[in-house]
Amino acid sequence: MLVAAHAQTFFNTANVVSGVENFRDFGGTIVGIMKGFLGLSGAILIQVYNALCQGDPTTFILILAIVPTLVSLTLMPCVKIYKTTTFDDKNHLNAFSAIALIVAAYLMLAIILENIFSFPVWGRTITFIILLVLLASPVGIAAKALKEEKDPLERYHQIPGEPDQTTVGSSSGVDLFRDDEDDEKDMNLFQAMVTVNFWLLFIAMICGMGSGLATINNISQIGESLGYTTMERSSLVALWSIWNFLGRFGGGFISDIFLHKGWARPLFIVITLATLTFGHLIVASGFPGNLYIGSIVVGICYGSQWSLMPAITSEIFGVRHMGTIFNAVAIASPVGSYVFSVRIIGYLYDKVAEGEGNSCYGTKCFMLSFIIMASVAFFGFLVALALFFRTRWFYGQLVVRRLRRLSIS
C-alpha cells in the first residue's frame, strides 16, 4: 500500500507539473481537468464494481491490483511533447472540458437512477459500456491535435517589423516566450519555506483541505446518526465524487477567466473558504435534508482547493521546483484530516456516545465538531485574505506579462 500510494502521487505530480509548465496561460484549467477526473474516479469505480463485480469485493480488489498497472504500461508510449499554438491549446481545452462535464453529468444521472430503481445485470452493463465510450472520447481530440501537428504547412508567428524566424523571438535572438522575470522568481523548497506566503498558503490548506477531507471520512456515519437510510448514505458518498469534480474543474476554469481580467487567484481561496464555513454550519445544523445541501457545498469547496493550490504554487514560487513545493503544501490535507477526524470529530463523538453502546443518534453527535470546523474554516478565510493582499501587486504584474505573451502569439 505504501508503494502504491507513492505511485499515484508520482503520476499526480507529473500530470500537474507538466500541465502547468506547458500551458502556463491556462494552468488553472489544466489542473482543474486533471484533478477533476481524479475526483470523478470514485464514481467511475462504483460503476466498475456494479457492472463487473456483481457484489463480489474479491473480484473488485483483483481489478484494482491489475488494471492500473496495465493502463500505465499500455499508454506510456503515447506520452510525448507536441508543439502547438496558444489558439490550438484553447480550442482543445474547451473540447476536453466539455467532455469532462458530460462524463460528470452522465455519472450523476446513473448514480441517481441506480439508487431509485433496481437495475438488472444487462442494465448495469449497458450503463458501463456507455461510460467507457465517453471516457475514450478524448482520444478523438488527441488524434485531431496530432493531425494538426503533422500538417506540412508549418505556422510561424511573426512580430511586425521583424524578419521571419523559425522561433518567436526578438531581433537579438531572445525567445520572447521565455519569461525571464518568472525564471528569476523560481524557488526551491527551502527558499519557499522561509517565505510568509508559503505558510499562509499551507495554513489555509489545513483549514480547507483538512476539514473537507474530514467531512468525507465521516459523511456516512453522520448520515447514520441523523437517521438517513442506507441507500441515502450510499448516494451521498457516490455523489460526493461529482461535487468534488465540479469544485476541482470549476475552481481552475473560473479562476483562469478572472485571472486574465486582473483578479489575483488567491481571492478564490478566500471565497471558497468563506463558503466552506457555511457548508460546515449546514452540516452541524441537522435540519431535514441538511447533508444533501452540506455535502454539495463542502464537496465543491474542498475540490476547488485542489486545483487552486497547485496553480497558485506555480505562480508564486515558480515552476522549476513546483513538484516538490506543491507536494509539501499538499501535506496540509492529511495533517488537517488527522486533527479534525481523530482529535475533534472522533474524540467528541466518543465522548457523547459514552453509556449508549458506543453509538450516537441525533444532532448532538457532530454539531459541536462541525461548529469547530466552521470556525477553523473562517480562520482559514482570514489567512487566505492576508495571502491575497500580500500577492495582489505580484498578480497584477503577472497578468501584464501573460497578456504580452498572448499578444505576441
LUMGU-886473 format. One record per residue (C-alpha): residue number from 1; chain; z, y negated, x negated. Coordinates in Angstrom, 1 decimal. Example, Ala and Ser with C-alpha at 12.3 -4.5 7.8 and 13.67 -1.06 7.14 Angstrom:
2
[pt 1, "A", [7.8, 4.5, -12.3]]
[pt 2, "A", [7.1, 1.1, -13.7]]
***
This chain:
409
[pt 1, "A", [0.0, 0.0, 0.0]]
[pt 2, "A", [0.7, -2.3, -2.9]]
[pt 3, "A", [-2.7, -1.7, -4.5]]
[pt 4, "A", [-4.4, -2.0, -1.1]]
[pt 5, "A", [-2.7, -5.3, -0.3]]
[pt 6, "A", [-3.8, -6.8, -3.6]]
[pt 7, "A", [-7.4, -5.6, -3.0]]
[pt 8, "A", [-7.5, -7.5, 0.3]]
[pt 9, "A", [-6.1, -10.6, -1.5]]
[pt 10, "A", [-8.8, -10.3, -4.1]]
[pt 11, "A", [-11.6, -10.3, -1.6]]
[pt 12, "A", [-9.9, -13.1, 0.3]]
[pt 13, "A", [-9.7, -15.3, -2.8]]
[pt 14, "A", [-13.3, -14.5, -3.9]]
[pt 15, "A", [-14.6, -15.5, -0.5]]
[pt 16, "A", [-12.7, -18.7, -0.1]]
[pt 17, "A", [-13.2, -20.0, -3.6]]
[pt 18, "A", [-16.9, -19.2, -3.7]]
[pt 19, "A", [-17.4, -20.7, -0.3]]
[pt 20, "A", [-15.6, -24.0, -1.2]]
[pt 21, "A", [-17.2, -24.2, -4.6]]
[pt 22, "A", [-20.8, -23.7, -3.5]]
[pt 23, "A", [-20.6, -25.6, -0.1]]
[pt 24, "A", [-18.3, -28.4, -1.0]]
[pt 25, "A", [-19.6, -30.7, 1.7]]
[pt 26, "A", [-18.8, -28.1, 4.4]]
[pt 27, "A", [-15.8, -26.5, 2.7]]
[pt 28, "A", [-13.6, -26.6, 5.8]]
[pt 29, "A", [-16.2, -24.9, 8.0]]
[pt 30, "A", [-16.9, -22.2, 5.4]]
[pt 31, "A", [-13.2, -21.4, 5.0]]
[pt 32, "A", [-12.8, -21.6, 8.8]]
[pt 33, "A", [-15.6, -19.0, 9.4]]
[pt 34, "A", [-14.3, -16.6, 6.7]]
[pt 35, "A", [-10.7, -16.9, 7.7]]
[pt 36, "A", [-11.8, -16.8, 11.4]]
[pt 37, "A", [-13.3, -13.3, 11.0]]
[pt 38, "A", [-10.2, -12.3, 9.2]]
[pt 39, "A", [-8.3, -13.4, 12.3]]
[pt 40, "A", [-10.6, -11.5, 14.6]]
[pt 41, "A", [-10.3, -8.3, 12.6]]
[pt 42, "A", [-7.1, -7.3, 14.6]]
[pt 43, "A", [-9.0, -7.4, 17.9]]
[pt 44, "A", [-12.0, -5.6, 16.3]]
[pt 45, "A", [-9.8, -2.8, 15.0]]
[pt 46, "A", [-8.3, -2.4, 18.5]]
[pt 47, "A", [-11.9, -1.8, 19.8]]
[pt 48, "A", [-12.5, 0.7, 17.0]]
[pt 49, "A", [-9.3, 2.5, 18.0]]
[pt 50, "A", [-10.2, 2.6, 21.7]]
[pt 51, "A", [-13.8, 3.8, 21.1]]
[pt 52, "A", [-13.4, 6.3, 18.2]]
[pt 53, "A", [-9.8, 7.5, 18.1]]
[pt 54, "A", [-9.0, 8.1, 21.8]]
[pt 55, "A", [-5.3, 7.7, 21.3]]
[pt 56, "A", [-5.0, 9.6, 18.0]]
[pt 57, "A", [-3.3, 7.5, 15.4]]
[pt 58, "A", [-4.0, 10.0, 12.6]]
[pt 59, "A", [-7.8, 9.5, 13.0]]
[pt 60, "A", [-7.3, 5.8, 13.0]]
[pt 61, "A", [-5.3, 5.9, 9.8]]
[pt 62, "A", [-8.1, 8.0, 8.2]]
[pt 63, "A", [-10.7, 5.5, 9.3]]
[pt 64, "A", [-8.6, 2.7, 7.7]]
[pt 65, "A", [-8.3, 4.7, 4.5]]
[pt 66, "A", [-12.1, 5.3, 4.1]]
[pt 67, "A", [-14.1, 2.6, 5.8]]
[pt 68, "A", [-13.0, -0.5, 3.8]]
[pt 69, "A", [-13.9, 1.2, 0.5]]
[pt 70, "A", [-17.3, 2.4, 1.8]]
[pt 71, "A", [-18.1, -1.1, 3.1]]
[pt 72, "A", [-17.3, -2.7, -0.2]]
[pt 73, "A", [-19.3, -0.2, -2.2]]
[pt 74, "A", [-22.3, -0.4, 0.1]]
[pt 75, "A", [-22.5, -4.1, 0.4]]
[pt 76, "A", [-21.6, -5.3, -3.1]]
[pt 77, "A", [-25.2, -5.2, -4.3]]
[pt 78, "A", [-26.0, -7.8, -1.7]]
[pt 79, "A", [-23.7, -10.4, -3.3]]
[pt 80, "A", [-26.0, -12.8, -5.2]]
[pt 81, "A", [-26.4, -16.5, -5.8]]
[pt 82, "A", [-29.1, -18.3, -3.9]]
[pt 83, "A", [-30.1, -21.9, -4.3]]
[pt 84, "A", [-30.7, -23.8, -1.0]]
[pt 85, "A", [-30.7, -27.4, 0.1]]
[pt 86, "A", [-27.9, -29.1, 2.0]]
[pt 87, "A", [-30.1, -29.2, 5.1]]
[pt 88, "A", [-30.7, -25.5, 5.0]]
[pt 89, "A", [-27.0, -24.8, 4.4]]
[pt 90, "A", [-26.1, -26.8, 7.5]]
[pt 91, "A", [-28.6, -25.0, 9.7]]
[pt 92, "A", [-27.4, -21.6, 8.5]]
[pt 93, "A", [-23.8, -22.6, 9.0]]
[pt 94, "A", [-24.5, -23.7, 12.6]]
[pt 95, "A", [-26.2, -20.4, 13.4]]
[pt 96, "A", [-23.4, -18.4, 11.8]]
[pt 97, "A", [-20.7, -20.5, 13.6]]
[pt 98, "A", [-22.5, -19.8, 17.0]]
[pt 99, "A", [-22.4, -16.0, 16.3]]
[pt 100, "A", [-18.7, -16.2, 15.4]]
[pt 101, "A", [-17.9, -17.9, 18.7]]
[pt 102, "A", [-20.0, -15.4, 20.7]]
[pt 103, "A", [-18.1, -12.5, 19.0]]
[pt 104, "A", [-14.8, -14.1, 19.8]]
[pt 105, "A", [-15.7, -14.7, 23.5]]
[pt 106, "A", [-17.0, -11.1, 23.8]]
[pt 107, "A", [-13.8, -9.7, 22.3]]
[pt 108, "A", [-11.6, -11.8, 24.6]]
[pt 109, "A", [-13.6, -10.6, 27.7]]
[pt 110, "A", [-13.5, -7.0, 26.6]]
[pt 111, "A", [-9.7, -7.1, 26.0]]
[pt 112, "A", [-9.0, -8.7, 29.4]]
[pt 113, "A", [-11.3, -6.2, 31.2]]
[pt 114, "A", [-9.8, -3.2, 29.4]]
[pt 115, "A", [-6.3, -4.3, 30.5]]
[pt 116, "A", [-7.3, -4.8, 34.1]]
[pt 117, "A", [-9.5, -1.7, 34.5]]
[pt 118, "A", [-9.2, 1.8, 33.1]]
[pt 119, "A", [-12.4, 2.2, 31.0]]
[pt 120, "A", [-13.8, 5.8, 30.7]]
[pt 121, "A", [-14.8, 7.0, 27.2]]
[pt 122, "A", [-18.5, 6.1, 27.8]]
[pt 123, "A", [-17.5, 2.6, 28.8]]
[pt 124, "A", [-15.4, 2.1, 25.6]]
[pt 125, "A", [-18.3, 3.5, 23.6]]
[pt 126, "A", [-20.8, 1.0, 25.1]]
[pt 127, "A", [-18.4, -1.8, 24.5]]
[pt 128, "A", [-18.0, -0.9, 20.9]]
[pt 129, "A", [-21.8, -0.5, 20.3]]
[pt 130, "A", [-22.4, -4.0, 21.7]]
[pt 131, "A", [-19.7, -5.3, 19.4]]
[pt 132, "A", [-21.4, -3.6, 16.4]]
[pt 133, "A", [-24.7, -5.3, 17.3]]
[pt 134, "A", [-23.0, -8.7, 17.5]]
[pt 135, "A", [-21.2, -8.1, 14.1]]
[pt 136, "A", [-24.5, -7.1, 12.5]]
[pt 137, "A", [-26.5, -10.2, 13.8]]
[pt 138, "A", [-25.6, -12.4, 10.8]]
[pt 139, "A", [-27.9, -10.2, 8.8]]
[pt 140, "A", [-30.8, -12.0, 10.5]]
[pt 141, "A", [-29.5, -15.3, 9.2]]
[pt 142, "A", [-29.3, -13.9, 5.7]]
[pt 143, "A", [-32.8, -12.5, 6.0]]
[pt 144, "A", [-34.2, -15.8, 7.1]]
[pt 145, "A", [-32.4, -17.6, 4.2]]
[pt 146, "A", [-33.7, -15.1, 1.7]]
[pt 147, "A", [-37.2, -15.6, 3.0]]
[pt 148, "A", [-36.9, -19.3, 2.6]]
[pt 149, "A", [-35.6, -18.8, -0.9]]
[pt 150, "A", [-38.6, -16.8, -1.8]]
[pt 151, "A", [-41.1, -19.3, -0.4]]
[pt 152, "A", [-43.6, -20.1, -3.2]]
[pt 153, "A", [-43.7, -23.8, -2.3]]
[pt 154, "A", [-40.6, -24.9, -4.2]]
[pt 155, "A", [-39.0, -28.0, -2.8]]
[pt 156, "A", [-37.8, -30.8, -5.1]]
[pt 157, "A", [-35.7, -33.8, -4.3]]
[pt 158, "A", [-36.9, -36.9, -5.9]]
[pt 159, "A", [-35.0, -40.1, -6.5]]
[pt 160, "A", [-37.1, -43.2, -5.6]]
[pt 161, "A", [-38.3, -44.9, -8.7]]
[pt 162, "A", [-37.7, -41.9, -11.0]]
[pt 163, "A", [-40.2, -39.3, -12.3]]
[pt 164, "A", [-40.4, -35.8, -10.8]]
[pt 165, "A", [-37.8, -33.4, -12.1]]
[pt 166, "A", [-37.1, -29.8, -11.5]]
[pt 167, "A", [-33.4, -30.6, -11.1]]
[pt 168, "A", [-32.0, -33.5, -9.3]]
[pt 169, "A", [-30.9, -36.0, -12.0]]
[pt 170, "A", [-31.0, -39.5, -13.3]]
[pt 171, "A", [-33.3, -40.8, -15.9]]
[pt 172, "A", [-30.7, -39.9, -18.5]]
[pt 173, "A", [-30.9, -36.3, -17.6]]
[pt 174, "A", [-27.4, -36.2, -16.0]]
[pt 175, "A", [-27.1, -33.9, -12.9]]
[pt 176, "A", [-26.1, -36.2, -10.1]]
[pt 177, "A", [-24.7, -33.3, -8.1]]
[pt 178, "A", [-22.2, -32.6, -10.8]]
[pt 179, "A", [-19.2, -34.7, -9.7]]
[pt 180, "A", [-17.6, -35.8, -13.0]]
[pt 181, "A", [-14.9, -37.6, -11.1]]
[pt 182, "A", [-14.0, -34.4, -9.3]]
[pt 183, "A", [-14.1, -32.4, -12.5]]
[pt 184, "A", [-11.6, -34.7, -14.2]]
[pt 185, "A", [-9.1, -34.0, -11.4]]
[pt 186, "A", [-9.2, -30.2, -11.8]]
[pt 187, "A", [-5.7, -29.0, -12.4]]
[pt 188, "A", [-4.3, -25.6, -13.4]]
[pt 189, "A", [-1.3, -24.1, -11.6]]
[pt 190, "A", [1.3, -25.6, -13.8]]
[pt 191, "A", [-0.2, -29.1, -13.7]]
[pt 192, "A", [-0.4, -28.8, -9.9]]
[pt 193, "A", [3.2, -27.6, -9.6]]
[pt 194, "A", [4.6, -30.7, -11.2]]
[pt 195, "A", [3.0, -33.0, -8.6]]
[pt 196, "A", [4.7, -34.1, -5.5]]
[pt 197, "A", [1.6, -33.3, -3.4]]
[pt 198, "A", [1.9, -29.6, -4.3]]
[pt 199, "A", [5.4, -29.3, -3.0]]
[pt 200, "A", [4.7, -31.4, 0.1]]
[pt 201, "A", [1.9, -29.0, 1.0]]
[pt 202, "A", [4.0, -26.0, 0.1]]
[pt 203, "A", [6.9, -27.1, 2.3]]
[pt 204, "A", [4.6, -28.0, 5.2]]
[pt 205, "A", [3.1, -24.5, 5.0]]
[pt 206, "A", [6.5, -22.8, 5.0]]
[pt 207, "A", [7.2, -24.7, 8.2]]
[pt 208, "A", [3.8, -24.0, 9.8]]
[pt 209, "A", [2.7, -20.6, 8.5]]
[pt 210, "A", [6.2, -19.2, 8.2]]
[pt 211, "A", [7.2, -20.0, 11.8]]
[pt 212, "A", [3.8, -18.9, 13.2]]
[pt 213, "A", [3.9, -15.6, 11.4]]
[pt 214, "A", [7.5, -15.0, 12.6]]
[pt 215, "A", [6.2, -15.5, 16.2]]
[pt 216, "A", [3.5, -12.9, 15.7]]
[pt 217, "A", [6.1, -10.4, 14.3]]
[pt 218, "A", [8.3, -10.8, 17.3]]
[pt 219, "A", [6.0, -11.5, 20.2]]
[pt 220, "A", [6.2, -8.0, 21.7]]
[pt 221, "A", [10.0, -8.0, 21.6]]
[pt 222, "A", [10.1, -11.5, 23.0]]
[pt 223, "A", [7.9, -10.3, 25.9]]
[pt 224, "A", [10.2, -7.3, 26.5]]
[pt 225, "A", [13.3, -9.4, 26.7]]
[pt 226, "A", [11.6, -11.7, 29.2]]
[pt 227, "A", [10.5, -8.8, 31.4]]
[pt 228, "A", [6.8, -8.7, 30.6]]
[pt 229, "A", [5.2, -5.3, 31.3]]
[pt 230, "A", [3.8, -3.0, 28.5]]
[pt 231, "A", [0.2, -4.0, 29.5]]
[pt 232, "A", [1.0, -7.7, 29.4]]
[pt 233, "A", [2.6, -7.4, 26.0]]
[pt 234, "A", [-0.4, -5.4, 24.7]]
[pt 235, "A", [-2.7, -8.1, 26.0]]
[pt 236, "A", [-0.6, -10.8, 24.3]]
[pt 237, "A", [-0.8, -9.0, 20.9]]
[pt 238, "A", [-4.5, -8.4, 21.2]]
[pt 239, "A", [-5.4, -11.9, 22.4]]
[pt 240, "A", [-3.4, -13.4, 19.6]]
[pt 241, "A", [-6.3, -12.5, 17.3]]
[pt 242, "A", [-8.6, -14.6, 19.4]]
[pt 243, "A", [-6.3, -17.7, 19.3]]
[pt 244, "A", [-5.8, -17.1, 15.6]]
[pt 245, "A", [-9.6, -17.1, 15.1]]
[pt 246, "A", [-10.1, -20.3, 17.2]]
[pt 247, "A", [-7.4, -22.0, 15.1]]
[pt 248, "A", [-9.0, -20.9, 11.8]]
[pt 249, "A", [-12.5, -21.7, 12.8]]
[pt 250, "A", [-11.7, -24.9, 14.7]]
[pt 251, "A", [-9.4, -26.3, 12.0]]
[pt 252, "A", [-12.1, -26.1, 9.4]]
[pt 253, "A", [-15.0, -27.2, 11.5]]
[pt 254, "A", [-13.3, -30.1, 13.2]]
[pt 255, "A", [-11.7, -31.4, 10.0]]
[pt 256, "A", [-15.1, -31.4, 8.3]]
[pt 257, "A", [-16.6, -33.5, 11.0]]
[pt 258, "A", [-13.8, -36.1, 10.8]]
[pt 259, "A", [-13.6, -35.9, 7.0]]
[pt 260, "A", [-17.2, -37.3, 6.8]]
[pt 261, "A", [-16.1, -40.1, 9.1]]
[pt 262, "A", [-13.3, -41.1, 6.7]]
[pt 263, "A", [-10.3, -39.2, 8.1]]
[pt 264, "A", [-8.1, -37.6, 5.5]]
[pt 265, "A", [-7.9, -33.8, 6.1]]
[pt 266, "A", [-4.1, -33.6, 5.8]]
[pt 267, "A", [-4.0, -35.6, 9.0]]
[pt 268, "A", [-4.9, -32.3, 10.8]]
[pt 269, "A", [-2.0, -30.5, 9.3]]
[pt 270, "A", [0.2, -33.3, 10.8]]
[pt 271, "A", [-1.5, -32.8, 14.2]]
[pt 272, "A", [-1.2, -29.1, 14.2]]
[pt 273, "A", [2.5, -29.1, 13.1]]
[pt 274, "A", [3.3, -31.6, 15.8]]
[pt 275, "A", [1.6, -29.3, 18.4]]
[pt 276, "A", [3.3, -26.3, 16.9]]
[pt 277, "A", [6.7, -27.9, 17.6]]
[pt 278, "A", [5.8, -28.0, 21.3]]
[pt 279, "A", [4.5, -24.4, 21.1]]
[pt 280, "A", [7.9, -23.1, 19.9]]
[pt 281, "A", [9.7, -25.1, 22.6]]
[pt 282, "A", [7.4, -23.5, 25.2]]
[pt 283, "A", [8.3, -20.0, 23.9]]
[pt 284, "A", [12.0, -21.0, 23.9]]
[pt 285, "A", [12.0, -22.2, 27.5]]
[pt 286, "A", [11.4, -18.8, 29.0]]
[pt 287, "A", [9.7, -20.0, 32.2]]
[pt 288, "A", [7.4, -17.5, 34.0]]
[pt 289, "A", [4.2, -17.1, 32.0]]
[pt 290, "A", [5.5, -19.1, 29.1]]
[pt 291, "A", [4.3, -16.5, 26.5]]
[pt 292, "A", [0.7, -16.9, 27.6]]
[pt 293, "A", [0.8, -20.6, 27.0]]
[pt 294, "A", [3.1, -20.4, 24.0]]
[pt 295, "A", [1.0, -17.7, 22.2]]
[pt 296, "A", [-2.2, -19.8, 22.7]]
[pt 297, "A", [-0.6, -23.0, 21.2]]
[pt 298, "A", [1.2, -21.2, 18.4]]
[pt 299, "A", [-1.7, -18.9, 17.6]]
[pt 300, "A", [-4.3, -21.8, 17.3]]
[pt 301, "A", [-1.9, -24.0, 15.3]]
[pt 302, "A", [-1.0, -21.1, 13.0]]
[pt 303, "A", [-4.6, -20.1, 12.4]]
[pt 304, "A", [-5.6, -23.7, 11.6]]
[pt 305, "A", [-3.2, -23.8, 8.7]]
[pt 306, "A", [-5.1, -21.0, 7.0]]
[pt 307, "A", [-8.4, -23.0, 7.0]]
[pt 308, "A", [-6.9, -26.4, 6.3]]
[pt 309, "A", [-4.7, -25.4, 3.4]]
[pt 310, "A", [-7.4, -23.9, 1.1]]
[pt 311, "A", [-9.8, -26.9, 1.8]]
[pt 312, "A", [-7.0, -29.4, 1.0]]
[pt 313, "A", [-6.1, -27.4, -2.1]]
[pt 314, "A", [-9.6, -27.6, -3.5]]
[pt 315, "A", [-9.9, -31.3, -2.7]]
[pt 316, "A", [-6.6, -32.5, -4.1]]
[pt 317, "A", [-6.3, -30.1, -7.1]]
[pt 318, "A", [-10.0, -29.3, -7.8]]
[pt 319, "A", [-11.9, -26.0, -7.6]]
[pt 320, "A", [-11.7, -24.8, -11.2]]
[pt 321, "A", [-8.3, -23.1, -10.7]]
[pt 322, "A", [-8.3, -23.1, -6.9]]
[pt 323, "A", [-7.9, -19.4, -6.5]]
[pt 324, "A", [-4.5, -19.5, -8.4]]
[pt 325, "A", [-3.2, -22.6, -6.7]]
[pt 326, "A", [-4.4, -21.6, -3.2]]
[pt 327, "A", [-2.6, -18.2, -3.5]]
[pt 328, "A", [0.5, -19.9, -4.9]]
[pt 329, "A", [0.7, -22.1, -1.9]]
[pt 330, "A", [0.0, -19.1, 0.4]]
[pt 331, "A", [3.3, -17.6, -0.8]]
[pt 332, "A", [4.8, -20.0, 1.7]]
[pt 333, "A", [3.7, -17.7, 4.5]]
[pt 334, "A", [5.7, -14.6, 3.6]]
[pt 335, "A", [8.7, -16.7, 2.4]]
[pt 336, "A", [8.8, -18.6, 5.6]]
[pt 337, "A", [8.3, -15.5, 7.7]]
[pt 338, "A", [11.2, -13.7, 6.0]]
[pt 339, "A", [13.5, -16.6, 6.5]]
[pt 340, "A", [12.6, -17.1, 10.2]]
[pt 341, "A", [12.1, -13.4, 11.2]]
[pt 342, "A", [15.1, -11.9, 9.3]]
[pt 343, "A", [17.6, -14.7, 8.7]]
[pt 344, "A", [17.2, -16.6, 12.0]]
[pt 345, "A", [15.5, -14.5, 14.8]]
[pt 346, "A", [16.8, -11.1, 13.7]]
[pt 347, "A", [20.3, -12.4, 13.0]]
[pt 348, "A", [20.7, -14.4, 16.2]]
[pt 349, "A", [19.2, -11.5, 18.3]]
[pt 350, "A", [21.6, -9.0, 16.9]]
[pt 351, "A", [24.5, -11.4, 17.5]]
[pt 352, "A", [23.6, -11.9, 21.2]]
[pt 353, "A", [22.9, -8.2, 21.7]]
[pt 354, "A", [26.3, -7.0, 20.4]]
[pt 355, "A", [28.0, -4.9, 23.1]]
[pt 356, "A", [24.8, -4.4, 25.1]]
[pt 357, "A", [23.4, -1.3, 23.4]]
[pt 358, "A", [21.6, -3.4, 20.7]]
[pt 359, "A", [19.2, -4.6, 23.4]]
[pt 360, "A", [18.9, -8.1, 24.8]]
[pt 361, "A", [17.3, -9.4, 28.0]]
[pt 362, "A", [16.8, -13.0, 29.2]]
[pt 363, "A", [16.1, -16.3, 27.6]]
[pt 364, "A", [19.3, -16.2, 25.6]]
[pt 365, "A", [17.8, -13.7, 23.2]]
[pt 366, "A", [15.3, -16.0, 21.5]]
[pt 367, "A", [15.9, -19.5, 22.9]]
[pt 368, "A", [18.1, -20.8, 20.0]]
[pt 369, "A", [15.8, -19.2, 17.4]]
[pt 370, "A", [12.7, -21.0, 18.7]]
[pt 371, "A", [14.6, -24.2, 19.1]]
[pt 372, "A", [15.5, -24.0, 15.4]]
[pt 373, "A", [11.8, -23.1, 14.5]]
[pt 374, "A", [10.7, -26.1, 16.6]]
[pt 375, "A", [13.0, -28.3, 14.6]]
[pt 376, "A", [11.6, -26.9, 11.4]]
[pt 377, "A", [8.0, -27.4, 12.6]]
[pt 378, "A", [8.9, -31.1, 13.3]]
[pt 379, "A", [10.4, -31.4, 9.8]]
[pt 380, "A", [7.1, -29.9, 8.5]]
[pt 381, "A", [5.3, -32.6, 10.6]]
[pt 382, "A", [7.2, -35.3, 8.7]]
[pt 383, "A", [6.5, -33.7, 5.4]]
[pt 384, "A", [2.8, -33.4, 6.2]]
[pt 385, "A", [2.8, -37.0, 7.3]]
[pt 386, "A", [4.1, -38.0, 3.9]]
[pt 387, "A", [1.3, -36.0, 2.2]]
[pt 388, "A", [-1.2, -37.7, 4.5]]
[pt 389, "A", [0.0, -41.2, 3.5]]
[pt 390, "A", [0.0, -40.2, -0.2]]
[pt 391, "A", [-3.6, -38.9, -0.1]]
[pt 392, "A", [-5.3, -41.5, 2.2]]
[pt 393, "A", [-6.8, -43.5, -0.7]]
[pt 394, "A", [-7.9, -40.4, -2.5]]
[pt 395, "A", [-9.7, -39.1, 0.5]]
[pt 396, "A", [-11.4, -42.5, 1.0]]
[pt 397, "A", [-12.9, -42.2, -2.4]]
[pt 398, "A", [-13.8, -38.5, -1.9]]
[pt 399, "A", [-15.8, -39.4, 1.3]]
[pt 400, "A", [-17.7, -42.1, -0.6]]
[pt 401, "A", [-18.7, -39.6, -3.4]]
[pt 402, "A", [-19.8, -37.0, -0.9]]
[pt 403, "A", [-21.8, -39.4, 1.1]]
[pt 404, "A", [-23.5, -40.5, -2.1]]
[pt 405, "A", [-24.4, -36.9, -2.9]]
[pt 406, "A", [-25.7, -36.3, 0.6]]
[pt 407, "A", [-27.9, -39.4, 0.5]]
[pt 408, "A", [-29.4, -38.2, -2.9]]
[pt 409, "A", [-30.1, -34.8, -1.4]]
***
